[in-house]
Amino acid sequence: MLLPRPGVRPRPPLRPHARPRRGLPAALAAAGLLAAGCAHPSVGSDRDDPAAPVTLTFWHGWSERGEVKAIDDGIARFEKLHPNITVKTVGNVSDATMNQALRAGGSDAPDVVSSFTTNNVGQYCSSGMWADLDPFMKKTGVVKEKVFPKTLLAYTQYRGRQCALPLLADTYGLYYNKDAFKKAGISRPPRTMSELKKDAAKLTRHTPDGSYRQVGFMPNFRLYQNSPDRLFAQWGPTYFDRNGKAQLAKDPATRDFFTTQREIIDAQGGYPAMEKFRASFGDEMSSQNAFLRQKVAMHMDGEWRGLMLKEAKAPFDWGVAPMPVPDDQADTYGRGYLTGTVAGVAHSSKHQNAAWELVKFLTVDTDQVVAFANAIHNVPSTNAALTSPKLDADPAFRTFLGIARNPHSTALPPSNNGDMYVTSLQDFSYAVEAGKVPDLDAGLRDLDAGIDADNLQSEN
């Protein structure tokens, strides 16, 4: 995604209507391509000498000038440490383009790969298109459980295959308008969902004709980063059982999530009025952003938003805190949704040991991780980097570091069909909030059945 401001890379919500849930969707087709690519045997880790002169190709998705400079600065540091290795970087590469190249193999394929889409890790690992990194870590003394936070490590593996490692992370918190809070007599940001509902109603203001001037919190799922899976993370849901079967209907958190979201909407005027107001909001990445324009007093967003508010010289005092949690899980306050960029070694690379040296430097080296995190204002992805004194000292940014370290923070579990189950959840969530699901329990059972059918189709 191209961004107008340097050093900031938000991840937009998934586009749920980009493909149908049934049939052979793009994600599943990609999985088929990956499986076809496995006809090319993976090169073993004993096939190349990492000390020999070699040129590696590194494909990544960053495209903005400041981001590309940060990548290039890191590569320069790596090449200084490894004078025998030259790295050719190719930026602004989509997952689809990367998958096609890996399937084809040959001299034009990359050696080191990265992706913004953690939801695809299950496909990368199960297909074998990204090499298993455990042998490389064992060989070079990297103890992954000590290096990486548990949640970040979880979204870079699938069914025991560690085919990727975290390369910075994104966390989500609650931005709030301190001026609006003061005017409404609210002393601190809400910590529980009942407090959020009460504060949202207090902060909602209308024009003389009765239309909205400002809502306290817009929970509607189509707003900017309000993908339902990100909001749902505050409940700590379990999407699948140990056998990989969907269990959203069985998890009491799911019903509570949808019920609470609808209560917050109703406390501010109801879905039709709220949705009409949301449709008037400006583009997320523009100067017409709803939080910047004070059309919402509280807003869920990622760590990058703080830098953008500063650069835009927001005309109000603002702060950031963790998102509220369900009342019966008050002891988990401080948690949040985690996602991030992942990096790995291409299965077809003839220079896998050298490629691993680059992946290890980018993902494990503390100074490199901290420098990269500071440069593009993302959350570092190792335990050592998260506590480094060299990190950006901005209090708002450090709130997100706390969210990343919180043991209750969650990420989406990987699946062999990529993000199809997330898309299914989104479509269902849109229907629920609009009042189009008369029987929530029955709807959730149907949702689980659909997710299981999609997963089975991906396996066959």
C-alpha positions in Angstrom: 0.0 0.0 0.0 1.4 3.4 -1.0 1.4 5.9 1.8 1.6 9.7 1.8 3.8 10.0 4.8 7.4 8.7 5.5 8.1 5.8 7.8 4.5 4.7 8.3 3.0 1.5 7.0 -0.5 0.6 8.1 -2.1 -2.6 7.1 -5.5 -2.1 5.6 -8.4 -4.4 6.6 -8.9 -7.4 4.4 -11.1 -6.8 1.4 -13.8 -9.4 2.0 -15.5 -9.2 -1.4 -12.3 -9.7 -3.4 -13.2 -13.3 -3.8 -16.1 -15.7 -3.1 -16.0 -18.0 -0.1 -17.0 -21.0 -2.2 -15.4 -22.4 -5.3 -11.7 -22.0 -5.9 -10.9 -18.5 -4.5 -7.6 -16.7 -5.1 -6.1 -17.8 -1.8 -6.8 -21.5 -2.6 -5.7 -21.1 -6.1 -2.4 -19.7 -4.8 -2.1 -22.7 -2.5 -2.5 -24.9 -5.6 0.3 -23.0 -7.3 2.5 -23.4 -4.3 1.8 -27.1 -4.1 2.7 -27.4 -7.8 5.9 -25.5 -7.1 6.9 -28.3 -4.7 7.8 -30.4 -7.7 11.0 -28.5 -7.6 13.0 -30.2 -4.8 14.0 -27.9 -1.9 17.8 -27.4 -1.7 19.2 -28.8 1.5 21.0 -26.6 4.0 24.3 -28.4 3.2 24.4 -27.4 -0.4 26.2 -24.0 -0.2 29.0 -22.4 1.8 27.8 -19.1 3.5 31.4 -17.9 3.4 31.7 -18.1 -0.4 31.2 -15.1 -2.6 27.5 -14.9 -3.5 24.8 -12.5 -4.6 21.4 -12.9 -3.0 18.1 -11.5 -4.1 15.7 -10.2 -1.4 12.1 -9.4 -2.3 10.0 -7.3 0.0 6.8 -5.2 0.0 8.0 -1.8 1.2 7.7 0.9 -1.4 7.7 4.3 0.4 10.9 6.2 0.1 11.7 6.3 3.9 10.9 2.6 4.2 13.1 1.6 1.3 15.9 3.7 2.7 15.6 1.9 6.0 15.8 -1.4 4.2 18.8 -0.3 2.2 20.6 1.0 5.4 20.1 -2.4 7.0 21.4 -4.2 3.9 24.5 -2.0 4.0 25.1 -3.0 7.6 24.7 -6.7 6.7 27.1 -6.5 3.7 29.7 -4.8 6.0 29.4 -7.8 8.4 29.4 -10.3 5.5 31.7 -8.8 2.8 31.4 -12.0 0.7 27.6 -11.5 0.3 26.0 -9.0 -2.0 22.3 -8.4 -1.7 20.1 -7.2 -4.5 16.8 -5.9 -3.1 13.5 -5.7 -5.0 10.8 -3.7 -3.3 7.0 -3.3 -3.7 6.5 -7.0 -4.4 3.1 -8.5 -3.8 2.5 -11.9 -2.4 1.0 -13.0 -5.7 4.0 -12.0 -7.6 6.3 -13.6 -5.1 4.4 -16.9 -5.2 4.5 -17.0 -9.0 8.3 -16.6 -9.0 8.8 -19.2 -6.3 6.6 -21.7 -8.2 8.6 -21.1 -11.4 12.0 -21.2 -9.6 15.1 -20.5 -11.7 17.6 -17.7 -11.6 15.0 -15.0 -11.4 13.4 -16.3 -8.2 14.3 -14.6 -4.9 16.5 -16.1 -2.2 15.0 -14.2 0.7 11.3 -13.4 0.9 9.1 -11.3 3.1 5.4 -10.7 3.4 3.1 -8.3 5.1 0.4 -11.0 5.2 0.8 -13.3 8.3 -2.5 -14.9 7.3 -0.7 -16.7 4.4 2.0 -18.3 6.6 0.0 -21.5 6.8 0.1 -21.8 3.1 3.8 -21.0 2.9 4.7 -23.6 5.5 2.4 -26.4 4.4 3.3 -26.0 0.7 7.1 -26.1 1.4 7.6 -23.0 -0.8 9.3 -21.3 2.2 12.1 -23.4 3.7 11.9 -24.8 7.2 14.1 -22.6 9.3 14.5 -24.9 12.4 17.6 -26.7 11.0 19.2 -23.3 10.3 18.5 -22.0 13.7 19.8 -25.2 15.4 22.9 -25.0 13.2 23.7 -21.4 14.2 22.6 -21.5 17.8 19.4 -19.4 17.6 16.9 -20.5 20.3 13.7 -19.1 18.9 11.7 -19.4 22.1 14.2 -17.1 23.9 14.5 -14.6 21.0 10.9 -14.0 20.0 7.7 -13.3 22.0 5.4 -16.3 22.1 2.6 -14.7 20.1 4.8 -13.5 17.3 6.5 -16.8 17.1 3.1 -18.5 16.8 2.0 -16.7 13.6 5.3 -17.6 11.8 4.8 -21.4 12.0 2.2 -23.9 11.0 1.8 -27.4 12.4 5.3 -27.6 13.7 7.0 -26.1 10.6 8.8 -22.9 11.3 9.0 -21.5 7.7 9.2 -17.8 8.7 10.3 -15.4 11.4 8.9 -12.1 12.6 10.3 -9.0 11.0 8.8 -6.1 13.1 5.2 -6.2 14.3 2.0 -4.1 14.4 -0.1 -3.7 17.5 -3.5 -2.0 17.9 -4.5 0.3 20.7 -7.1 3.0 21.6 -6.4 6.5 20.5 -8.5 9.1 22.4 -9.1 12.8 22.3 -8.1 14.2 25.7 -9.8 17.5 25.1 -13.1 15.7 24.4 -12.6 13.6 27.5 -12.1 16.7 29.6 -15.1 18.3 28.2 -17.2 15.2 29.0 -15.8 14.9 32.5 -14.0 11.6 31.8 -10.7 11.3 33.7 -9.1 8.3 31.9 -9.5 6.0 28.9 -11.9 3.0 29.4 -10.5 -0.3 30.5 -13.5 -2.5 30.2 -16.2 -2.8 27.5 -18.9 -1.5 29.9 -16.7 1.6 30.5 -16.2 1.9 26.7 -20.0 1.8 26.1 -20.7 4.4 28.9 -17.9 6.7 27.8 -18.9 6.4 24.1 -22.4 7.6 24.9 -21.0 10.6 27.0 -18.7 11.6 24.2 -21.3 11.5 21.4 -22.4 15.0 20.4 -25.1 16.2 17.9 -25.7 19.2 15.8 -28.9 21.4 16.3 -30.7 19.4 13.6 -30.0 16.1 15.5 -27.3 14.7 13.2 -24.0 13.6 14.6 -21.2 16.1 15.2 -19.0 13.5 16.9 -19.5 9.9 18.1 -17.6 8.5 21.1 -16.5 5.3 19.4 -17.4 4.0 16.0 -17.4 0.2 16.3 -18.8 -0.5 12.9 -16.7 -3.2 11.2 -16.2 -1.3 7.9 -14.4 1.6 9.5 -10.7 1.8 8.6 -8.8 -0.7 10.7 -12.0 -2.1 12.5 -11.7 -5.5 11.0 -13.8 -7.8 13.3 -10.9 -10.1 14.0 -8.9 -7.2 15.4 -11.7 -6.1 17.8 -12.4 -9.8 18.6 -8.8 -10.2 19.9 -9.8 -8.4 23.1 -11.8 -11.5 24.0 -8.9 -13.8 23.4 -10.9 -16.1 21.1 -10.1 -19.7 20.1 -10.9 -20.1 16.5 -10.1 -23.7 16.1 -9.9 -26.8 18.4 -6.9 -29.0 18.6 -8.0 -30.9 15.5 -8.3 -27.8 13.4 -12.1 -27.7 13.5 -13.8 -24.2 13.7 -15.3 -23.6 17.1 -16.6 -20.1 17.1 -20.1 -21.3 17.9 -18.8 -23.2 20.9 -16.7 -20.3 22.3 -18.9 -18.1 24.6 -16.6 -15.2 23.8 -18.0 -15.1 20.3 -21.6 -14.4 21.3 -20.4 -11.9 23.9 -18.3 -10.1 21.3 -21.2 -9.6 18.9 -23.6 -8.7 21.7 -21.2 -6.1 23.1 -20.4 -4.6 19.7 -24.1 -4.1 19.0 -24.7 -2.6 22.5 -22.0 0.0 21.9 -23.7 0.9 18.6 -27.1 1.1 20.2 -25.8 3.3 23.0 -24.9 5.9 20.4 -28.0 5.9 18.3 -28.3 2.6 16.5 -26.7 1.0 13.4 -28.5 2.9 10.6 -27.6 6.4 12.0 -24.1 5.3 12.9 -23.5 3.7 9.5 -24.7 6.8 7.7 -22.3 8.9 9.7 -19.5 6.5 9.0 -20.1 6.9 5.3 -19.3 10.6 5.6 -15.8 10.0 6.9 -12.8 10.9 4.8 -10.1 8.6 3.7 -8.1 6.8 6.4 -4.7 8.0 5.1 -5.8 11.6 4.3 -6.1 14.8 6.2 -9.9 14.0 6.4 -9.3 11.0 8.7 -12.2 10.8 11.1 -10.2 10.9 14.3 -8.0 13.7 13.1 -11.2 15.6 12.1 -12.6 14.9 15.6 -15.6 13.0 14.2 -14.7 10.2 16.6 -13.4 10.8 20.1 -11.9 7.3 20.5 -10.5 5.2 17.7 -8.7 1.8 17.3 -5.6 2.1 15.3 -2.0 0.9 15.0 1.3 2.3 16.3 1.9 4.2 13.1 -1.1 6.6 13.7 0.8 8.5 16.4 3.5 9.7 14.0 0.8 10.7 11.5 -1.1 12.7 14.1 2.1 14.6 15.0 3.0 15.3 11.4 -0.5 16.5 10.7 -0.3 18.8 13.8 -3.6 17.5 15.2 -5.5 20.5 16.7 -6.3 18.7 20.0 -4.5 16.9 22.8 -4.5 13.1 22.3 -3.3 10.0 24.0 -3.2 6.3 23.5 -4.0 3.3 25.7 -4.7 -0.4 25.3 -8.1 -1.3 23.9 -10.7 -2.2 26.6 -11.3 -5.8 27.5 -14.5 -7.7 28.4 -15.6 -7.0 32.0 -15.1 -10.6 33.1 -11.5 -10.5 31.7 -10.5 -7.2 33.4 -7.2 -8.8 34.5 -6.1 -9.1 30.9 -6.2 -5.3 30.3 -3.2 -4.3 28.3 -3.7 -6.9 25.7 -4.2 -6.2 22.0 -4.2 -7.6 18.5 -0.8 -8.5 17.0 0.3 -9.0 13.4 3.4 -8.1 11.4 5.8 -8.7 8.6 7.4 -12.1 8.2 10.6 -13.2 6.4 12.0 -16.5 5.2 14.2 -18.4 2.8 12.9 -19.5 -0.6 12.7 -23.3 -1.0 14.3 -22.9 -4.5 17.3 -20.9 -3.4 20.6 -22.4 -4.2 22.2 -20.3 -1.5 20.1 -21.2 1.5 22.9 -20.9 4.1 23.8 -17.4 2.9 20.1 -16.5 2.7 19.7 -17.7 6.2 22.5 -15.3 7.3 20.5 -12.4 5.9 17.2 -13.6 7.5 19.0 -14.1 10.8 20.5 -10.6 10.7 17.2 -8.9 9.8 15.1 -10.8 12.4 17.4 -11.7 15.3 20.2 -9.0 15.5 19.0 -6.6 18.2 20.7 -3.5 16.9 19.3 -4.1 13.4 15.8 -4.8 14.6 15.8 -1.6 16.8 17.2 0.6 14.0 14.6 -0.7 11.6 11.7 -0.3 14.1 12.7 3.3 14.9 13.1 4.1 11.2 9.6 3.0 10.1 7.8 3.4 13.4 6.8 -0.2 13.8 7.1 -2.4 16.9 10.3 -4.5 17.2 9.8 -8.2 17.1 12.4 -9.7 19.5 12.4 -9.8 23.3 15.7 -8.0 23.5 14.7 -5.3 21.0 11.4 -4.6 22.9 13.4 -3.7 26.0 16.2 -1.9 24.3 17.1 1.6 25.6 17.8 2.6 22.0 14.1 2.4 21.1 12.0 5.5 20.4 11.2 7.0 23.8 7.9 8.5 22.7 5.3 7.6 25.4 2.6 6.9 22.8 4.8 4.5 20.9 5.9 2.8 24.2 2.2 2.0 24.9 2.3 -0.3 21.9 5.5 -2.0 23.1 3.6 -2.9 26.3 0.8 -4.3 24.2 3.3 -6.4 22.2 4.8 -7.8 25.5 1.5 -8.5 27.1 1.1 -12.3 27.5 -2.6 -12.0 26.8 -2.1 -10.3 23.4 -3.2 -12.5 20.5 -2.7 -13.0 16.7 -4.7 -14.9 14.2 -3.9 -18.6 14.0 -2.4 -19.7 10.7 -4.5 -21.8 8.4 -3.8 -23.9 5.3 -6.2 -21.7 3.3 -4.7 -18.4 4.3 -7.2 -15.7 5.3 -10.3 -17.4 4.0 -11.7 -18.0 7.4 -11.1 -14.4 8.3 -13.0 -13.3 5.2 -15.8 -15.6 6.2 -15.9 -14.0 9.7 -15.9 -10.5 8.2 -18.9 -11.3 5.9 -20.8 -12.8 8.8 -19.9 -9.8 11.0 -21.3 -7.3 8.5 -24.5 -9.2 8.5 -24.7 -9.4 12.3 -24.2 -5.7 12.9 -26.8 -4.8 10.3 -29.4 -7.0 12.0 -29.5 -9.6 9.2 -28.8 -12.6 11.4 -32.0 -13.3 13.4 -30.5 -16.4 15.2 -26.9 -15.7 16.2 -26.3 -19.2 17.5 -27.6 -20.8 14.3 -25.6 -18.3 12.2 -22.4 -19.2 14.1 -22.9 -22.9 13.6 -23.3 -22.3 9.8 -20.2 -20.1 9.9 -18.2 -22.9 11.5 -19.5 -25.4 9.0 -18.5 -23.1 6.1 -15.0 -22.6 7.5 -14.5 -26.3 8.0 -15.7 -27.0 4.4 -13.2 -24.4 3.0 -10.4 -25.9 5.0 -11.2 -29.4 3.8 -11.3 -28.2 0.2 -7.9 -26.6 0.7 -6.4 -29.9 1.9 -7.7 -32.0 -1.0 
